[in-house]
Amino acid sequence: MSHMGHYILRGREIVNCDHMGLTEWAKAYEALGDRHLGDTTIKGVRVSTVFLGFDHSFGGGQPVLFETMVFGGKLDQQMKRYCTYDEAERGHKRMVHRVSQSAVYRYRHR
């Protein structure tokens, strides 16, 4: 069975929890509470960036641990994933900008 790599956050620090059993990791992950790095709503369109807790690279290099997703609007279901906290923060800001630009465009050109 392949190991996916499980992690928690301590502040902005990513902590590898492969030494823990799955139940122990799940409790530590749940104890993090809100795992949002960013949660922004623009004209009813939500941009959400979260810490995922397990590696979404599936063994393909540096662990991918953060995800930005758009809910609603012209960019609905657009998604980007990141390896680091800083990348995720920058990615959230970029996606918020994209969503705000698409909302401006939509409202100006009806």
C-alpha positions in Angstrom: 0.0 0.0 0.0 1.4 3.4 -0.9 1.7 6.1 1.7 0.1 9.4 0.7 1.9 11.6 3.3 -0.2 13.2 6.1 0.5 16.7 7.5 -0.7 19.3 9.9 0.0 23.0 10.2 1.7 24.7 13.2 1.1 28.3 12.3 2.5 28.6 8.8 4.8 25.6 9.3 4.0 22.3 7.5 4.6 19.3 9.8 5.0 15.8 8.4 3.0 13.3 10.4 3.9 10.1 8.6 5.3 8.9 12.0 1.7 9.0 13.4 -1.0 6.4 12.8 -3.9 7.5 10.7 -6.2 7.9 13.7 -3.7 10.0 15.6 -3.1 12.2 12.5 -6.9 12.6 12.0 -7.3 13.8 15.5 -4.4 16.3 15.1 -5.8 17.5 11.8 -9.3 17.9 13.3 -7.8 19.9 16.2 -6.5 22.5 13.7 -10.1 23.8 13.4 -10.7 26.1 10.5 -8.1 25.2 7.8 -8.9 28.2 5.6 -6.0 30.4 4.5 -8.4 32.6 2.6 -12.1 32.8 2.2 -13.3 35.7 0.1 -16.7 36.4 -1.4 -17.1 38.9 -4.4 -20.6 39.6 -5.7 -21.8 36.2 -4.5 -18.8 34.3 -5.8 -16.7 32.5 -3.2 -12.9 31.9 -3.4 -11.8 29.5 -0.8 -8.2 28.4 -0.1 -7.6 25.6 2.4 -4.9 23.4 3.8 -5.7 19.8 2.6 -3.7 17.8 5.2 -2.6 15.1 2.9 -0.3 15.1 -0.2 -2.3 15.6 -3.4 0.9 15.0 -5.6 0.3 11.3 -5.0 4.0 10.6 -5.0 4.8 12.9 -7.9 7.3 15.2 -6.3 7.0 18.0 -3.7 3.9 17.5 -1.5 0.8 19.4 -2.8 -1.0 20.5 0.4 -3.2 23.6 -0.4 -6.1 24.2 -2.7 -7.9 27.3 -4.0 -11.4 26.7 -5.4 -14.0 29.1 -6.9 -17.7 28.5 -6.2 -20.1 30.3 -8.5 -19.8 32.9 -11.2 -18.0 32.7 -14.5 -15.0 30.9 -13.0 -17.1 28.3 -11.1 -15.0 25.2 -10.2 -11.7 26.7 -11.2 -9.1 25.1 -9.0 -5.4 25.6 -8.3 -3.2 23.6 -5.9 0.0 24.6 -4.1 3.0 23.1 -2.2 3.7 25.9 0.3 1.7 28.3 2.6 3.2 31.3 0.8 2.3 29.9 -2.7 -1.3 29.3 -1.4 -1.6 32.9 -0.1 -0.3 34.3 -3.3 -2.6 32.0 -5.3 -5.6 33.0 -3.3 -4.9 36.7 -4.0 -4.5 35.9 -7.8 -7.7 34.0 -7.9 -9.6 36.7 -6.0 -8.2 39.2 -8.6 -9.4 37.0 -11.5 -12.8 36.6 -10.0 -13.2 40.3 -9.4 -12.0 41.0 -13.0 -14.5 38.5 -14.4 -17.3 40.1 -12.2 -16.4 43.6 -13.5 -16.3 42.4 -17.1 -19.7 40.6 -16.7 -21.4 43.7 -15.1 -19.9 46.2 -17.6 -20.8 44.2 -20.7 -24.4 43.1 -20.3 
